[in-house]
Amino acid sequence: MDEFHGSIDGEEGRIDDIKPEWFSNHHIPWWGCMAKRWLQLNGALPKHVAFIMDGNRRFARNHNYETVIEGHSQGFAKLTQVLDWCRELNVREVTVYAFSIENFKRSNDEISSLMEMAEKKFELLLEERPALAEHQIHFRFFGNLALLSIKLQKLIAEIELFTKDFDQGFVNICLAYTSQDEIVRAMEYIRKGVKLNLIEENDVNEWLISKCLDTKNSMDIDLLIRTSGEQRISDFLLWQCSNCYIHFDEVLWPDFTFKNIFEAFRAFQKKRRPIQRLSSMLEEKVCDEKTAKAQKFLKWMEDDRLNRMISLLEEK
């Protein structure tokens, strides 16, 4: 089967239909069940999907909003809807590029408004603890979180600690993140490990480096979607996306619909076999020597991060 034939008139998912909560049960449109079945018949669906949610500011300007932050607010509302769609499509893990380190170069007003909005959304997420527990969604935060306010760091720590044992789905939010910074932080951990004699220089290989990245406990990324028409990945998950399918869409993020995600999944299925062949070739070259010292070092690294979150919450 090469094409899906069906009407998509009356599609759900318009901005005005979206409630601003994390768990609002945004169902797929009426034709979505047929589209999902069609995708299932045509091959495997992606299990880990990453999003570069671009176009919020242009959306605000196009709609003559007073401030760009209103566009970002609509972008958050769209994120909650897309997370529901991904669950409906059996996506197990979603990673989103929420705020780049480069975004700190924007105006102070926009940065402070974005940080304030993030605080409110994370407070709202914690208020929805019963829904979090019901859905068993594990939230993780990637990035140089020390660049964020103490209040935001504490909210992040509280969310991560509350959801750390949930395993029915994973949402990774990249804040104060760039891939280059992620790799630098990973290498700094490795440097400390060598200095503390937890590992030796000959323990360092591609597998160990990958296990020191923010995504160390994540599945391989199958599909990366970028909206707004920009055809670049903006220092996002450079290591992890070396052999995933990258889908560029002209739509602005707040206008992203189920039709857009369906088309991205269909394109992924068409390109999946060549990507699988490339992945197999690369895996043959990867040294996957998991030494006992390396495993002990990784346990130390994970405990260090966990203890820092606990200490942060204990501070007055």
N, C-alpha and C positions, 0 to 999 in steps of 0.2 A: 504494500500500500504506500503510495507516494504523496497523496494529498488528502486533506480532510475536507469533505463537502458538507457544509451545513451553514445555516444562517446564524449570524451573530447580532442581528438587530435586537435592540432592547437590552444591550449588555449592561450588567451591573458594574459598580465600581467607580462611579463618578465621585468627585470630591464631596459633593453635598450629601452623599449617602454614608459617609464614613464617620463613625463615632471616634472620639479621641482617646479611647481606652486601649490598653495593651491587649485585652482579651474580650473582643466584642463579637466573636463568632461570625466573621465576614464570610458568608458562604459563596461558593463559586456561582457564576451565572447559570441560568437554566440549561444552556447548551454545554456547560463545562463538564458534566458527567460523560457526555458523548465524546468530548475532546479528550478527556482523561483516558477513556477506554481505547480510543483510537491510538493514543500515544503508547499505551501498554501493549497493544497488538503490534506496534512497529518496532519495539525494542526496549532496552533498559532505560529507565528514567534516571536523571542525575540524583545522587544522594547528598551531595554537598554543593550548594550554589552560593556564589559570592555576588554582591551587588555594589557597584559604584553609583550611588544615588545622586546623579548630577542633574542640575536644571532648576533647583528650587528658586534661585535668585531671578533667573529669567522668567520663571512662572509668575513670580510676584510682580515683575515689571510689566509682563504681558497683561496682567489683570489689574494694573493700576493700583496695587496695594500701597498703603502709605509707607510701609517699611518692608525690607526683604525678609525680616524675621517671620512675617506672615506666610511667606513662601516656604520657609523652613518648617513652620508649624504644619502646613499642609503636607509637606514631605514626611513628617513623622506620622501623620494620620495614614498616609499611603503605606508606610512601612508596616504598620500593624495589620493592614489588610493583606499585604503581600505575604507576611508571615503565616496568616491563615491559609492563603492559597497554597503555599509551599507544604503545609501540613496535609492539606487535601490531596496534593500530588505526591505524597509519600517522600518528600524531601526530609532527610534526617537532620541536616545541619545547614545553617545559613550564616554567612559572614557578611557584615555590612561596613562600608567605609563611611563612618559618621563624621569624623573631623580629622583632617590632616594636620601635621605639625606646620605645614606651609600655610594653613588657614590662619595661624596666629599673625600673619602679615596683614590681615584685613583690618578694617577700622575697629577702634576700641569699642564703639557702640555695638557693632555687629557681634564681636567676640563675646562681650559681656552678656548680650541678649541670648546668644546661643548657649553659653554656659548656664545661664539662669533657666533657660528652657530645659536643658539636660537635667538639671537638679530637680525640676518639677516633674519631669517624666519618670525619673528614677524613683522619686518619692511616691508617685502614683503606682509604679510597679510594685513597690514594697507594700502599699496599701492593698494590693490585689494578691496577697500571699495565698489565700485559699484557692484562687484560680491557678496560681503558679504551682501549687502542690498538686492540684487536680490534673493539670496538663503534664506535670513532671518535666518542665523545660529547664534545662541547665543553661544559665546565662554566664558568659565569660567575656572579659574585657581585654582587648589587646592594645598595646601602645605604651608610650613613655608616660605612664600615669602620674609620675611625679611632677609633670608640667601642669597638672590640673590643680584646682583649689582643694584645700583640705576637706571641705564639706563634700565636694564631688568624689574625692577619693574614698571617704568614709561610706558614702552611699554605694559606691561600686563594690567596696569590700563587703558590705552587708548583703548585697544582692548575690555576690559570688559565694559567700559562705552559706547563705540560706539555700541555694540551689545546687551546691557542689555534688550532692549525691543523686540528683535527678538524672534520669538517663533515657527519657522518651523522645528527646529532641534537644538540639543545641543551637543557641543563638550567640554568635560572637560579634561584639560591637567594638569596632576599631576607633579609638579616641586618642588624640595626640599621637597619631601613628604615621609613620612612613616605613616602607620596607627597608630602606637603607639604615634607618635608626634601629629597626628590629634586629638586623644582622649585626650591627655594632654592639647592641646590648647582649646578644647571644655570645659574641666573641669575648666580651668582657667577663661573662660568667665562666667561660672556658679558661680565660686567663687566671681568674681567681682559683678555679679548680686545680690548675697546674701548680699555682703558687702554694696552695694548701696540701699539695701531694695527694689530692683525691683522684687525679688522673695524671697520666703522663702524655708527653707530646705525641707519642705514637698511637695514643688512643683516639686522637682527633681525626675524624673522617666525616664524610658527607652525612652519614646516618646520625652521628653525634651532634653535628651542627644543626640538623633538622630538628632534633629533640631538644635543642636549647632555644628554638624560636617560640614566639607566642603561640603558634599553632601546633605545638608539640603533641597535644592530645587529640588533634583533629584528624578527620579523614582527609584523604587527598581531595583537592577541589576538582570537580568535574566540569563546572560551567561558571564562567564569570560574565555577568551582564552589566554593561554600562549604558546609561541613558543619556539623552540630550544631544546625540550626534557626534560628540567628541570621540575620536578614534585613537585613544591612548589610555594607558592604565595608571598614570599619575603616581608612580612609586607605591603601588598597592600590591602586596603579596607577590613580589617579583620572584622569589624563590619558589613559592608554592604553585604559581601559575605557569611554570616552565613548560608544561605539556597538558594544559587543560584547554577546553574550547572557549574562546572569547567571542561574545556576541555584542555587537554595537547596535543600539536602537536610537532612532531619531527622536523619539518621544521624550518630553521632559518628565522627570521623575514623578511629580504629583499627578500627571496625566497617564501614568502607567496603568494598563488594564490587564485583565485576564487574557485577552487576545494577545497582548505583547509577550506575556510569559509563555503562553502556548506556542507562539512562533519561535521563541528562543529555545524551548525544549525540542521542538521539531527540528530546528537547525542543528542542535546538539546531536540528535540521533543520526542525522545524515553524515556528520563528521566523526562520529564516535569510533568507527572501526580504524580509520587511519591514525587517530590519536592513540588508540589502544596499542597498535603496532609500535608506535614511537615510544610509548611508555614501557613496553616490554624490552625494547632495545636498550633504553636508558637504565632500567632496573638491573640488567645483566652486568652493567659497568659499575654499579654502586657497591661499595664495600660495606657490608651490613654486619660487621663484626661487633657484636654486643658483649663486650668484655665485662667481667664482674666489677672491675673498677669503674667502668663507665656507668653501669647501672647504679652503683652506689653514689656516684657523683650526681646523677640525675635525681635520685631520691633526696639528696642534700639540697639541690637546687629547688625542688618542689616544696620541701619543708620550709626552706628559707622564705619563699614567697608567701606561703600560708601563714607563717609566724608573723611576717610583716603586716599582713592584713589584720590579724588578730590584735597585734600591738596597736595598730592605727585606731581600731574601734575602742580600745581600752583607754586611749588618751582622752583627757577632758577638753 
